[in-house]
Amino acid sequence: MTDVGAIEPKEAETAPSFRPHLADEEATNRLAEDFAAAARPGDRILLSGDLGSGKTSFARAFIRSLAGDPTFEVPSPTFPLRIDYPFARFPVVHADLYRLGDPDEAEEIGLFDLADDTVLLAEWPELGDLAWPDAANLTFELAAEGRDVVVVAGGDWGERLTRSFAIRRFLDRSGRAGATRNPILGDASGRSYERIVDGAEAILMNAPARPEGPAVWQGKSYDAVAHRARDLSAFLNVGSLLAERGVRVPQVLAQDVSDGLLLVEDFGSEPIITADRRPIIERYEAAVDLLLRLHLCEVSADASASHSIRAPDLPPYDAEALLIETALFTEHFAGREAGPEMSDAARDEFLALWRALFDRLAGRERVIVLRDYHSPNIIWLEGADETDRVGVIDFQDALLGDPAYDVASLAQDLRVDIDEAEEEALVARYIRGRRAADPAFDEAPFRDACAILGAQRATKVLGAFARLAHEGKPAYRSHIPRIRARLRRSLERPVLSELRRCYDPYL
């Protein structure tokens, strides 16, 4: 086995290095998984060493980790020279240059003209004259027992590998020594996730504490104004609040909050949508019922009851938090993605109209708002009963806010092709549930709140997705037409009539 705990960076001439000893084939597989977990689009990983020293074993384990399948077929590229793998996380080219007669042949097979997001995993790189300053260079050498490896970490590989090896040590301490690590395709957040397989499966959450950003809003950072969680303590605190109220959240199996690591129960990957991004209505209805259960628990709670919200538990989803999110549209969408840039006067008017709308919501009932209650964060737990079938996995940014927010987030799911009739049916289901519990529940202001907060969410997400697209994640643009359509739908509500003209140049 690899003594991962003994792997420490050593200063080389130009880059940090690591010198693991791999006692057996399993240790080689684990090192490859640690590399796969740390890899990013566009990486170059160059494997040197004599015949039989372990290069192909490492490459095979690296590719199987990305495939999430230990039996995934990985043929040798010795004769085809390169084999391409179009993985969802990023494409991989596995090249073996042993048969090259001339380094120029590496160019002929396209190794110097790969797409920006493609990861190159190359054996015998010296024969193709492959060299990149930001590459991870691994040199394998057979030892009396097992093999030795020298890793020279170019670019930011040193930082990434140090983190990946720390995760391996965390797994070892948590009773998961030798576990298989399979990275899970990430999303917009800075967190990353892995499926950990060691008999029973678990999910590894890698979320180092984030430093607070610069002051951008009345002398405060975005995180401070929007009340965004900066470390894992929020996940633990909110998870405890939700579990007390009967929400199915993952059980925490091991934790190192100071190092930003959690091992939690694996809910699996059964979605609430079809493969072609259509809602499975029965599952969305159960998700609405879970909101009803959660909201009724809050609004009917006596102040002294054990499940009532205590003021220090969650910050408010107040007008400032809603406004700074709305302003993402003015900063990243307007002028950059569509329409003209907003002048200072136009931006001030836009935000003033939004502030007036948020003021309309002041004084309404407050419940736990999960904030991102939509299909990516809901896992269907087949075999459970009623709302226990709805597993919620992303809730660390929860706040105290209007019950309409999560209803709009779900019914207008911006990642899914929900039509207007389906949206209305979900909202109506929630209203019926509230009226059944309290005949005095007032539908009209709730529908206005749904329109306001649905439009706010769509506006925020347009800005956030435009920013991500401009930062090198163009896939987020695929959602923009759908989000525009949802926003147009919300803006038809009379309560938003004054605001509608501000969007004309952009929708």
ABEGO torsion letter per residue (X at the ends): XBBAAABBBBBBAABBBBBBBBABAAAAAAAAAAAAAABBBGBBBBBBEBBGAGAAAAAAAAAAAAAGBAABBBBBAAAAGBBBBBBAABBBBBBBAAABABAAAAAAAGAAABBAABBBBBBGAAAAGBBBAABBBBBBBBBABEBBBBBBBBEAAAAAAAAAAAAAAAAAAAGABGBBBBBBBBBABABBBBBBBBGBBBBBBBBBBBBBBBBABGGBBAAAAAGBBABAAAAAAAAAAAAAAGBBBBBBABBBAAAGBBBBBBAEABBABBAAGBBBAAAAAAAAAAAAAAAAAAAABBAABAABBBAAABBBBBAAAAAAAAAAAAAAABGAABEBBBBAAAAAAAAAAAAAAAAAABGBBBBBBAGBBBAAABBBBBGBBEAAABBBABAAABBBBBAAAAAAAAAABAABBBBAAAAAAAAAAAAAAAAAABAABBAAAAAAAAAAAAAAAAAAAAAAAAAAAAAGBAAAAAAAAAAAAAAAAAAABAAAAAAAAAAAAAX
